[in-house]
Amino acid sequence: MLFAGRFVDKLGTKWGYGIAIIIWSIGAIIHAYSITIGTGIASVLTGLGIAVIPVSILGFMFSRAVLAIGEAGNFPAAIKATAEYHPKKERSFATGIFNSGANVGAILAPITVPWIAANWGWETAFELVGAVGFLWLIFWLIFYESPEKQKRLSATELAYINSDEDEVADKANTSKVSWFKLLGYRQTWAFTFGKFMTDGVWWFFLFWLPGYLKDQYAMTGSDIMLPLAVLYSMTMIGSIGGGWFPKYFVDKGYAVYDGRMKAMFAIALFPLVVLLAQPLGHYSYWIPVVLIGIGASAHQAWSANIFTTVSDMFPKRAIGSVVGIGGMAGGMGGVLVTKVGGWIFDSYAHKGISESFTKFNELGNQNFISQITSMDLASKYGDKINLNVMALSKVPVEVADKLKALDANLFSQLLEIQKPLVQSNMTVAYTIMFAFCAVAYLIAWLIMKSLVPKYKKIDDL
């Protein structure tokens, strides 16, 4: 996203976004040809003497990389387009509306894509997604122009768009702005730190919720579909509502930046309800789902506003670059949260497994524990299975059958002892992660406010 933001600033919104969509659509379509692409790449690498992974994985990784390159241009271009067409007081609302579209897609995809794959093949599902991207591109190129070139705008509408006086003077300046110069401003670091602290929370909520429901409530497959649909529906409301929220303060007479920061502080309080997910979760799985949904909705509300702080402070010619810098920081934060979260979950799962082995040994079953932990186990896909870190309830069926063949009765006894011990330890692990998610936004707000306590327009670029 770092380079995508600069790319959008250099080419302009129309063609910067257009090229990003072309790359993204191609990336989606070539997923259907992953094996062919992987075979070609593998033959080249093999000829160079480089060992390669299976061709299907290699082709899929290449396709994902192309998709990611195109996707990186989305937010820099979208935020830049929003800044071009809306005065400051409306930008977070507009951002909230377009950002909610991703949640609509997240709801529709699990419904439509499996049906397409089942009836027309999985390759067609990828091809249709890419085709939709190209279809959207046609409308984008036909209808989008900068406000000054847009023939569909009246003089009154153009005057309203340009109603922020501090931005009018900068329109004639089209000089390039370096990353190093942008990094010299506190406003850049405020946005960057806010993204770093909070983007990982969003990805944690989305990626780990299915695992959470499986670990804590033994839910699998279609059982998880409805809770996920409810969560995404809530986030759609949060995105739009959070985008509107600063306008409430602006209408009461606050300056745009002051109103936005007040709204963001209020939004930062909502994720605190996630702290109740574990203590109240024993009543029903719907309680943590709704509480996590509130936290995820708060993130979308936060996102609509934090992106808009860039256009509050920076001239339009630098918006894509600053959003790219913050987007990269958000990606790094997401990787860090995922890695740390995975380490915490693995550590506590291992703790529960170790406790179960100790308890089982005390019952005189040392030989069985020694046997199963010394076995060379692997799934049918070749993945190594280590019973010291993987709970028996999670091993593949073919591995479980091998263990049962040793002694089905002892296997069942160990499984019954291990389940509650692992679950109780995983409860602690989720509590730790939920605690971080709950306070991340307040920490981010405090740092952002300390870096930029009052509104200061960047006018010396």
C-alpha positions in Angstrom: 0.0 0.0 0.0 3.0 2.3 0.6 3.8 2.4 -3.2 0.2 2.2 -4.2 -0.6 5.5 -2.4 2.3 7.3 -4.2 1.1 5.7 -7.5 -2.4 7.1 -7.1 -1.1 10.6 -6.2 1.1 10.6 -9.3 -1.5 9.3 -11.8 -4.5 11.0 -10.3 -7.6 9.4 -8.8 -9.3 8.3 -12.0 -6.4 6.4 -13.6 -4.7 5.4 -10.4 -7.9 3.6 -9.2 -8.6 2.3 -12.7 -5.2 0.6 -13.1 -5.5 -0.8 -9.5 -8.9 -2.3 -10.5 -7.5 -3.8 -13.7 -4.7 -5.5 -11.7 -7.1 -6.7 -9.1 -9.5 -8.1 -11.6 -6.7 -9.9 -13.5 -5.5 -11.3 -10.1 -9.0 -12.6 -9.4 -9.4 -14.3 -12.8 -5.9 -16.0 -12.9 -6.8 -17.9 -9.7 -8.8 -20.1 -12.0 -5.6 -21.0 -13.8 -3.4 -21.4 -10.7 -2.2 -24.9 -11.6 -1.2 -24.0 -15.1 0.6 -20.8 -13.9 2.2 -22.8 -11.0 3.5 -25.4 -13.5 5.1 -22.7 -15.6 6.7 -20.9 -12.7 7.9 -24.3 -11.3 9.6 -25.3 -14.5 11.5 -22.0 -14.7 12.6 -22.2 -11.1 13.5 -25.9 -11.4 15.6 -25.0 -14.5 17.4 -22.5 -12.3 18.1 -25.2 -9.7 15.6 -23.7 -7.2 13.5 -26.2 -5.2 9.8 -25.3 -5.3 6.6 -26.0 -3.4 3.7 -27.9 -5.1 2.6 -26.2 -8.3 -1.0 -25.6 -7.2 0.3 -23.7 -4.1 2.8 -21.8 -6.2 0.2 -20.7 -8.7 -2.2 -19.7 -6.0 0.5 -17.7 -4.2 1.3 -15.8 -7.5 -2.4 -15.1 -8.1 -2.8 -13.8 -4.6 0.2 -11.6 -5.0 -1.3 -10.0 -8.1 -4.6 -9.6 -6.4 -2.9 -7.9 -3.4 -1.0 -5.5 -5.6 -4.3 -4.3 -7.1 -6.1 -4.2 -3.8 -3.4 -2.0 -2.2 -4.7 0.8 -4.4 -8.2 0.7 -3.1 -8.1 2.8 0.1 -5.6 5.4 -1.1 -7.7 6.1 -4.2 -11.1 5.8 -2.4 -10.0 8.3 0.3 -8.6 10.6 -2.3 -11.8 10.5 -4.4 -13.8 11.2 -1.2 -11.7 14.2 -0.5 -12.1 15.5 -4.0 -15.9 15.3 -4.0 -16.8 16.2 -0.4 -16.1 19.1 2.0 -14.4 18.0 5.2 -17.6 17.9 7.3 -19.0 15.2 5.1 -16.0 13.0 4.3 -16.2 10.6 7.2 -19.9 9.9 6.4 -19.0 9.3 2.7 -16.1 7.1 3.8 -18.4 5.1 6.1 -20.8 4.5 3.3 -18.3 3.2 0.8 -16.5 1.2 3.5 -19.7 -0.6 4.4 -19.7 -2.1 0.9 -16.9 -4.5 1.9 -19.2 -5.8 4.6 -22.0 -6.3 2.1 -19.6 -8.3 0.0 -18.5 -10.4 3.0 -22.2 -11.3 3.6 -23.0 -12.1 0.0 -19.7 -14.0 -0.8 -20.4 -17.1 1.4 -23.9 -17.4 -0.1 -23.1 -16.9 -3.8 -19.6 -18.2 -4.3 -20.2 -21.8 -3.0 -23.4 -21.9 -5.2 -21.4 -20.8 -8.3 -18.6 -23.2 -7.5 -21.0 -26.1 -7.0 -23.0 -25.5 -10.2 -20.3 -24.1 -12.6 -17.0 -25.1 -10.9 -14.7 -23.2 -8.6 -12.8 -21.7 -11.6 -15.9 -19.9 -12.7 -16.3 -18.4 -9.3 -13.0 -16.6 -9.6 -13.6 -15.7 -13.3 -17.0 -14.1 -12.4 -15.5 -12.1 -9.6 -12.8 -10.7 -11.9 -15.4 -10.0 -14.6 -17.5 -7.9 -12.1 -14.3 -5.9 -11.5 -13.9 -5.1 -15.2 -17.7 -4.3 -15.4 -17.3 -1.8 -12.5 -14.2 -0.4 -14.2 -16.2 0.6 -17.3 -18.6 2.7 -15.3 -15.8 4.2 -13.3 -13.9 5.4 -16.4 -17.1 6.7 -18.0 -18.5 8.6 -15.1 -15.6 9.6 -12.9 -13.8 12.9 -13.4 -12.3 15.4 -11.0 -14.9 18.0 -9.9 -13.4 20.7 -12.1 -13.7 18.5 -15.2 -17.1 16.9 -14.3 -19.7 18.2 -16.7 -22.6 16.8 -14.6 -21.9 19.2 -11.7 -23.6 22.5 -11.4 -21.8 25.6 -10.4 -23.5 25.5 -7.1 -22.5 21.9 -6.4 -18.9 22.7 -7.4 -18.9 25.7 -5.0 -20.2 23.5 -2.2 -17.5 20.9 -2.8 -14.8 23.6 -2.7 -16.3 25.3 0.4 -13.2 24.6 2.5 -11.3 27.8 2.0 -8.0 26.4 3.2 -8.0 23.8 0.4 -8.7 26.2 -2.5 -5.3 27.9 -2.4 -3.5 24.5 -2.8 -5.3 23.4 -5.9 -2.7 25.1 -8.3 0.2 23.3 -6.6 0.9 19.9 -8.2 4.5 19.4 -7.0 5.6 16.0 -5.9 5.9 15.4 -2.1 8.5 12.9 -0.8 7.8 10.3 1.7 10.6 11.6 3.9 9.1 15.0 4.0 5.7 13.5 4.9 7.3 11.5 7.7 8.5 14.8 9.2 5.0 15.7 10.3 3.3 14.7 13.5 0.0 14.4 11.6 1.5 11.6 9.5 2.7 9.7 12.6 -0.6 10.2 14.4 -2.5 8.5 11.5 0.2 5.9 11.1 0.2 4.9 14.8 -3.6 4.9 14.9 -3.6 2.4 12.0 -0.8 0.3 13.4 -2.7 -0.1 16.7 -6.2 -0.9 15.4 -6.0 -2.6 12.0 -4.8 -5.8 13.7 -7.9 -5.8 16.0 -10.2 -5.8 12.9 -8.4 -8.8 11.4 -8.3 -10.6 14.7 -12.1 -10.2 15.1 -12.8 -11.5 11.6 -10.2 -14.3 11.2 -10.3 -15.7 14.8 -14.1 -15.6 15.3 -14.7 -19.0 13.6 -11.9 -20.5 15.6 -13.2 -19.0 18.8 -16.7 -20.4 18.2 -15.1 -23.8 17.4 -12.8 -23.8 20.5 -15.4 -22.5 23.0 -18.7 -23.8 21.6 -17.7 -26.7 19.3 -19.4 -25.0 16.3 -18.3 -25.9 12.8 -19.2 -25.4 9.2 -22.6 -24.0 8.5 -23.2 -23.4 12.3 -20.9 -20.4 12.0 -22.5 -18.9 9.0 -25.3 -17.1 10.8 -23.1 -15.6 13.6 -20.7 -14.3 10.9 -23.6 -12.8 8.9 -24.9 -11.0 12.0 -21.4 -9.7 12.8 -20.9 -8.3 9.2 -24.4 -6.8 9.3 -23.5 -5.0 12.5 -20.3 -3.7 11.1 -22.1 -2.2 8.1 -24.3 -0.2 10.5 -21.2 0.8 12.5 -19.4 2.0 9.4 -22.2 4.3 8.2 -23.2 5.4 11.7 -19.6 6.1 12.7 -19.1 8.1 9.6 -22.1 10.3 10.4 -21.2 10.8 14.0 -18.7 13.7 13.7 -21.3 15.7 11.8 -23.4 15.7 15.0 -20.7 17.7 16.8 -20.0 19.9 13.7 -23.7 20.8 13.6 -23.4 21.8 17.3 -20.7 24.3 16.4 -17.5 22.4 16.8 -14.7 22.7 14.3 -14.4 19.7 12.0 -11.2 18.2 13.5 -12.5 18.8 17.1 -15.8 17.2 16.3 -14.0 14.2 14.7 -11.7 13.6 17.6 -14.7 13.8 20.1 -16.5 11.3 17.9 -13.4 9.0 17.8 -13.0 9.1 21.5 -16.6 8.0 22.0 -16.1 5.3 19.4 -12.9 4.1 21.2 -15.0 3.3 24.3 -17.3 0.8 22.5 -14.7 -2.0 22.1 -14.5 -2.1 25.9 -17.6 -4.3 25.9 -15.5 -7.1 24.4 -14.1 -7.5 27.9 -17.5 -9.1 28.8 -17.4 -11.7 26.0 -15.7 -14.4 28.2 -17.3 -13.7 31.6 -20.8 -13.8 30.0 -20.1 -16.3 27.3 -21.4 -19.3 29.3 -25.0 -18.1 28.9 -25.1 -18.3 25.1 -22.7 -18.0 22.2 -24.8 -15.1 21.0 -23.5 -12.9 23.8 -19.8 -12.9 22.6 -20.9 -12.8 19.0 -22.9 -9.6 19.6 -20.2 -8.1 21.9 -17.5 -8.8 19.3 -19.9 -7.5 16.7 -20.1 -4.2 18.7 -16.3 -4.1 18.8 -16.0 -4.8 15.1 -18.6 -2.2 14.4 -16.7 0.3 16.4 -13.6 -0.5 14.3 -15.5 0.3 11.1 -16.7 3.6 12.7 -13.2 4.4 13.8 -11.9 3.5 10.3 -14.3 5.9 8.6 -12.9 8.7 10.8 -9.2 7.9 11.0 -8.9 7.8 7.2 -10.6 11.2 7.1 -8.1 12.8 9.5 -5.6 12.6 6.5 -7.8 14.8 4.3 -8.5 17.1 7.2 -4.8 17.9 7.5 -3.0 17.3 4.2 -3.5 18.8 0.7 -5.3 16.5 -1.7 -2.1 15.9 -3.8 -0.5 14.1 -0.7 -3.5 12.1 0.5 -2.8 8.9 -1.3 0.8 8.9 -0.1 -0.1 9.4 3.5 -2.9 6.8 3.4 -0.3 4.4 1.8 2.1 5.0 4.7 -0.6 4.4 7.3 -1.9 1.4 5.4 1.5 -0.2 5.5 1.7 0.4 9.2 -1.8 -1.1 9.6 -0.7 -4.2 7.7 2.4 -4.5 9.9 0.1 -4.2 13.0 -2.1 -6.9 11.5 0.8 -9.3 11.0 2.0 -8.6 14.6 -1.4 -9.2 16.2 -1.8 -12.4 14.2 1.7 -13.7 15.1 1.4 -12.8 18.8 -2.2 -14.1 18.9 -1.1 -17.4 17.3 1.8 -17.7 19.8 -0.6 -17.1 22.8 -3.1 -19.6 21.5 -0.5 -22.2 20.9 1.1 -21.6 24.3 -2.1 -22.0 26.2 -3.2 -25.0 24.1 0.1 -26.7 24.9 -0.4 -25.9 28.6 -3.8 -27.7 28.5 -2.4 -30.6 26.6 0.6 -31.0 29.0 -1.8 -30.9 32.0 -3.9 -33.7 30.4 -0.8 -35.8 29.8 0.3 -35.3 33.4 -3.2 -36.3 34.7 -3.3 -39.3 32.4 0.1 -40.4 33.5 -1.0 -40.3 37.1 -3.7 -42.8 36.2 -1.0 -45.2 35.2 -1.1 -44.7 31.4 2.5 -43.5 30.8 3.1 -46.1 28.1 0.1 -44.9 26.0 1.3 -41.3 26.2 4.8 -42.3 25.3 3.5 -44.3 22.3 1.4 -41.6 20.8 3.8 -38.7 21.3 6.7 -40.7 19.7 4.7 -41.6 16.6 5.6 -40.0 13.3 2.1 -38.6 12.4 1.0 -36.6 9.4 -2.2 -35.6 7.7 -3.2 -36.9 4.3 -1.8 -33.6 2.9 1.6 -34.3 4.4 1.3 -31.8 7.3 3.2 -33.0 10.4 1.1 -33.6 13.5 2.7 -32.9 16.9 0.4 -34.1 19.7 2.3 -32.0 22.2 0.8 -28.8 20.6 -2.3 -30.1 18.8 -5.2 -31.2 20.8 -6.7 -34.7 20.1 -10.0 -33.0 19.3 -8.4 -31.2 16.4 -6.3 -34.0 14.7 -7.5 -35.1 11.3 -9.7 -38.2 11.1 -7.1 -40.3 9.5 -4.6 -39.5 12.3 -7.3 -40.1 15.0 -7.9 -43.5 13.5 -4.2 -44.4 13.8 -4.3 -43.4 17.5 -7.5 -45.4 18.1 -5.9 -48.5 16.6 -3.4 -48.5 19.4 -6.1 -48.5 22.1 -9.5 -47.0 21.4 -10.5 -47.1 25.0 -7.5 -45.2 26.3 -7.8 -42.7 23.4 -11.4 -41.9 24.4 -10.4 -41.5 28.0 -7.5 -39.1 27.2 -9.8 -37.2 24.9 -12.4 -36.7 27.6 -9.7 -35.5 30.1 -8.0 -33.2 27.6 -11.0 -31.4 26.2 -12.0 -29.4 29.3 -8.3 -28.6 30.2 -7.5 -27.3 26.7 -10.8 -25.3 26.6 -10.2 -23.7 30.0 -6.7 -22.6 28.9 -8.0 -21.3 25.6 -10.5 -19.3 27.5 -7.6 -17.5 29.2 -5.9 -17.0 25.9 -9.0 -15.4 24.3 -9.4 -13.2 27.4 -5.9 -11.9 26.9 -6.5 -11.1 23.3 -9.9 -9.6 23.9 -8.4 -7.3 26.6 -5.9 -6.0 24.0 -8.7 -5.5 21.4 -10.8 -3.6 24.0 -8.1 -1.0 24.9 -6.3 -0.6 21.6 -8.5 2.2 20.3 -8.2 4.2 23.5 -4.4 3.9 23.4 -4.4 4.9 19.7 -6.7 7.9 20.4 -4.5 9.1 23.3 -1.3 8.9 21.2 -3.0 10.6 18.2 -4.3 13.4 20.4 -1.0 13.9 22.1 0.8 14.1 18.7 -1.8 16.5 17.2 -3.7 18.2 20.1 -5.2 20.8 17.8 -6.1 21.2 14.2 -3.1 22.3 12.1 -3.4 22.3 8.3 -0.2 21.2 6.5 0.4 24.2 4.2 4.2 24.0 3.6 4.5 21.0 1.3 
